[in-house]
């Protein structure tokens, strides 16, 4: 049986792109933990806000895509 065609392919692509950014952000966090003088932004507070915002957007998009898949 084949998968049905997604109703919102642009939303799934956006979600995939954001999840890739989340993976890159996690890699950056690990790198910054081992090399604290490399790849730092202006302030630690800015870094925290950016990473938490990215994680929140990623979780929201995954939730919306999952909900849309159950409605189909």
ABEGO torsion letter per residue (X at the ends): XBBBBBABAAAAAAAAAAAAAAAAAAAAAAAAAABAABGBBABAAAAAAAAAAAAAAAAAAAAAAAAAAAAX
